[in-house]
Amino acid sequence: MLAFSKFRKAFGFRRNLRMFSVPSEELVSPDPQLGLRFCILVALKFGAFRSQQYFKLVSEILCTNNWFSLYWEALELLKKSGVLITSESVRALIRAYSQMGLTEKAVEIFGRMRELDCMPDDRAYNTILREVLRKELFLLAFSVYNMMLKSNCCADEYTYNMLIDGFCKSGNIKGALEMLDEMDHRDILPGVITYTSILSGLCQGKKVDEAHRLFNVMKERGCRPDLISYNVLLNGFCKMGRIDEAVSFLRLLGRDGYALQRNSYSSLIDGLFRARRYNEAHSWYTRMLKEGIMPDVVLYTIMIRGLSEEGKVGEAVKMLDEMTQRGLVPDAYCYNALIKGFCDIGFLDRARSLQLEISEHDQFHNTCTYTILICGMCTKGMIGEAQEIFNQMEKLGCFPSVVTFNALINGLCKARKLEEARLLFYKMEIGRSPSLFFRLSQGSDRVSDSVSLQKKVEQMCEAGQILNAYKFLVQLADSGVVPDIMTYNILINGFCKDGNMNGAFKLFKDLQLKGLSPDSVTYGTLIDGLYRANREEDAFKILEHMLKHGYEPSFAVYKALMTWLCRKRKVSLAFSLYLEYLKKLPGQEDDSIHALEEFLVRGKVEQAIRGLLELNFRFRDFDLAPYTILLIGFCQAGKVDEALIVFSVLDEFNININPPSCVYLIKGLCAEGKLDEAVDIFLYTLDRGFMLGARICNRLLECLLLSPDKKEYAIDLIDRMKCFGYPLRSFHYRDTMSLLHQLQGRMSNKNWFS
């Protein structure tokens, strides 16, 4: 009876009882349905449900007393008695179900409102939208929004903020921007929450420049950004590795009257660690501490991950101890950062021990933890152990994600266990509900992509089957892990390297039938595979396929083509292909590229490389890869002088040339007897801290030792290699050392190599 007294007190029933011909004995009836019906009747009569305070009280009482069914029955009886049931009275029940986490029941009640001759109003729509978006059922939310518009309910700023946030979280930035335009058409001014959601979505989609433009538009329209808005954009710059721009943006934040907070420091320090600017990251962390801002769990996690990536796992462990001593409780992300650190340095036993230690706590049954371990084991070739952990996951109530599947499939492909990789792929698709998968992929109601899925959900909603649409989406989400484009790329790469191009092309067709779009990695992998199979003509057909279907080839595709053209000794054609790629980039000057083509035709390699570098620097688009491909290509074509020109120009611009390029140069120079230049290149590798493989080292040393006048060079190099840490006493250098000892008898310092 306490609950009824709350109802009566809340709605002022005592002063209004005389208006109803209800016998006093019925008011104290032991039948709760009767009393509840009376309270609802009074609330409806006096419009009490319109009061937010009373509305919340009703929802709380329903939750506390578990009167959900009782309340619905009371509404049905009142409706039969001719009482007009309002949307607000039903919304109280929807909200109660939502508070209890019973989304399915909330959706069911929303769908049954028509049974009470009650049409949902804008608040009811907003309530159910919030609930389905909380479950990340974005397709259903958009369908409900369309229903809302068709029922002539007015969507408000709250509605659009929820939808925009939902679109952004689902990666549909276009949809979010369309919602922003819709707000403008309906004369609803977007607020800081609206803009911040879109800023976040753009940054997550790596469209930081667009986010920056929107940020400026936001200010121009008189909507003052808050600290969250600034932090979102700051984080976007940092995640893209644009640290200098992030630091400049910090100054703007200060000019606009905001002080740096912990979140700002966290974004910047995280960005600096990701950019491998470790010293600067530590400096900003020290500066933050001096300002009296103490790190939270998030920032400690960033520091632990950064230290681990820096190779300072011992310091990362100390940071974890410091964190717990301050009374902060590490979460799964924090432990995962440390576990990954152990895996990266090859301490898999320590990583596994830490995982077993934290797995005793229920909150640390984390899919990411097992995925990190599986990745680490696959990297070390421990495929059996990785499979064992994978099989244990479901038993522990931890279901593999697409990243987990991808890691193990990649490991199996690298181990040439393609059949096992294929079976795991099928298991991934079928998931925990094989009947649903086969029904969707083979039946009459086939859903092959997101467009057909959206259409099906909208049809169900328009037919009043909102609950069925909800169940359908939930079941689909739980039916298995959907392979992404990365999964297909891994498998296609496995088949290509195994020489099974038919299997690779079957997967290529399959991914498109499933509604996925090939990316540059897909095309680049196929092109590489076709070249491996000596099918150069087919490789260029794949490039034509890209262009025909509206895919703009990325540099990854051009790089694959250039690499194989160089292996075929068609270096000029590879260079021309790169220039074609540059022409497609926005802002590039056709005249400058045409000049480079002229240099190339006339064989002026130095002018062509210099011009190319200047062009790259002017547009801030420098990438070492094309220069490396061309340098190695010249070596493969027997044009070592041209390769040496590329090397010299890059060195002049203080650009580090990578070890593979040096290996090809040394090999080519040795073949042409240009040992002085070969020694210079080797010394370059020592100065840069590169350690080359035994084969090329032996090649150079043997050429020097067998040369009539270069033996002293060999001895000097061996001395330097010994100091550098080369394992000269290992069996890899047996022949070279034997040759050296044969020559020692004719040298004055016979005890040199002791």
Secondary structure as GFF3:
##gff-version 3
##sequence-region A 1 754
A	DSSP	alpha_helix	2	11	.	.	.	ID=ss1
A	DSSP	three_ten_helix	14	19	.	.	.	ID=ss2
A	DSSP	alpha_helix	24	27	.	.	.	ID=ss3
A	DSSP	alpha_helix	32	45	.	.	.	ID=ss4
A	DSSP	three_ten_helix	48	50	.	.	.	ID=ss5
A	DSSP	alpha_helix	52	65	.	.	.	ID=ss6
A	DSSP	alpha_helix	68	80	.	.	.	ID=ss7
A	DSSP	alpha_helix	87	99	.	.	.	ID=ss8
A	DSSP	alpha_helix	103	111	.	.	.	ID=ss9
A	DSSP	three_ten_helix	113	116	.	.	.	ID=ss10
A	DSSP	alpha_helix	122	134	.	.	.	ID=ss11
A	DSSP	alpha_helix	138	150	.	.	.	ID=ss12
A	DSSP	alpha_helix	157	169	.	.	.	ID=ss13
A	DSSP	alpha_helix	173	185	.	.	.	ID=ss14
A	DSSP	alpha_helix	192	204	.	.	.	ID=ss15
A	DSSP	alpha_helix	208	220	.	.	.	ID=ss16
A	DSSP	alpha_helix	227	239	.	.	.	ID=ss17
A	DSSP	alpha_helix	243	255	.	.	.	ID=ss18
A	DSSP	alpha_helix	262	274	.	.	.	ID=ss19
A	DSSP	alpha_helix	278	290	.	.	.	ID=ss20
A	DSSP	alpha_helix	297	309	.	.	.	ID=ss21
A	DSSP	alpha_helix	313	325	.	.	.	ID=ss22
A	DSSP	alpha_helix	332	344	.	.	.	ID=ss23
A	DSSP	alpha_helix	348	358	.	.	.	ID=ss24
A	DSSP	three_ten_helix	362	364	.	.	.	ID=ss25
A	DSSP	alpha_helix	367	379	.	.	.	ID=ss26
A	DSSP	alpha_helix	383	395	.	.	.	ID=ss27
A	DSSP	alpha_helix	402	414	.	.	.	ID=ss28
A	DSSP	alpha_helix	418	430	.	.	.	ID=ss29
A	DSSP	alpha_helix	434	442	.	.	.	ID=ss30
A	DSSP	alpha_helix	450	462	.	.	.	ID=ss31
A	DSSP	alpha_helix	466	477	.	.	.	ID=ss32
A	DSSP	alpha_helix	485	497	.	.	.	ID=ss33
A	DSSP	alpha_helix	501	513	.	.	.	ID=ss34
A	DSSP	alpha_helix	520	532	.	.	.	ID=ss35
A	DSSP	alpha_helix	536	548	.	.	.	ID=ss36
A	DSSP	alpha_helix	555	567	.	.	.	ID=ss37
A	DSSP	alpha_helix	571	583	.	.	.	ID=ss38
A	DSSP	alpha_helix	590	601	.	.	.	ID=ss39
A	DSSP	alpha_helix	605	618	.	.	.	ID=ss40
A	DSSP	alpha_helix	624	636	.	.	.	ID=ss41
A	DSSP	alpha_helix	640	652	.	.	.	ID=ss42
A	DSSP	alpha_helix	659	671	.	.	.	ID=ss43
A	DSSP	alpha_helix	675	687	.	.	.	ID=ss44
A	DSSP	alpha_helix	694	706	.	.	.	ID=ss45
A	DSSP	alpha_helix	711	724	.	.	.	ID=ss46
A	DSSP	three_ten_helix	731	733	.	.	.	ID=ss47
A	DSSP	alpha_helix	734	744	.	.	.	ID=ss48
###
